[in-house]
């Protein structure tokens, strides 16, 4: 282990291969040993010629001692970092050109030069390319300025409705997208004969019957399962069963119990942020930009990892971008009236989640209100107008 350490130490500090000739070689070696000059790879060519390595640090001592003896010292070559750096400076133009070539190839290897989409029809492919362009994935863009493939996959799935699945893969400088589209079920030309019945209790508000016989009137109260529009039409002598079609809108009711605190605290972003850029090689982190002390007392960190490529190979190097967002805690105090309005709005939001999209809020009634343990508690009844009709097949013998 000590020899290995010495090898690396002399590489960084520099070492010299020395040739010594003359009659006083043994005395020279003994004197060097007593002066703590370390020699290694000592080889005796003849009785009057030796070859050995010394550290660059001991060069001055060697020259001084060699003058005391009848020896001729010559230096065959220098090795290690100091000599390598000296030769590099002499060939700086070549080294600079080599470095610039590497940087250019590295840059071009991390640019998107192709986007291939497989499995999509022309219309869907056009939508995908349009959305990719919107999120910055296009020919000529740098890979590490785009999202990673998983985020791109999620973005496309959220933005394009007729995708069952889309796979995203970056191979070299080309993005490959494999698409599985949704298969829309074929619409039946003819519906089976059936009635329209109430799917919940309600008071009829208004209705529009396209086909069938209406059995209820405006302002009539109906129970769940009650027949609204019959699919049996005609006279008693000649009855015909048809698929009843239409809309029957009714007033329905929903109850919501909510509570809202008078005193609360929550965290918000102040708008201040700091960006930190770095490179990671294994466990080694090398800061690139965003030095300095972080002045935020409390903050969130958003981290994005970007892989670097060289001629199609993924390098064991990652470009890391961190965004530090300053947070601050806000204390909020509400009056009873303000907390009541906030609780009502919370109840309305909950209602919108639970009612059909085409339903509308008609009226609201507060059934119970109290302030307890620093909270306003409400029980609210909502009156909603919604289509209560649902199809029920006519079974032979009904």
Secondary structure, 3 states (H helix, E strand, C coil): CHHHHHHHHHHHHCEEEEEEEECCHHHHHHHHHHCCCCEEEEEEEECCEEEEEEEHHHHHHHHHHHCCCCEEEEEEEEECHHHHHHHHHHCHHHHHHHHHHHHHHHHHHCECCEEEEECCCHHHHHHHHHHHHHCCCCCCCEHHHCCCHHHHHHHHHHHCCCEEEEEEEEECCEEEEEEEECCCCCCCCCCCCEEEEECCCEEEEEEEEEECEECCCCCCEECCCCEEEECEEECCCCEEECECEEEEEEEEEEEEEEEEECEEEEEEEEEEEEEEEEEEECCEEEEEECCCCCCCCCEEEEEEEEEEEECCEEEEEEEEEEEEEEEEEEEEECCHHHHHHHHHHHHHHHHHHHCCCCCEEEEEEEEEEEEECCEEEEEEEEEEEEECEEEEECCCCC
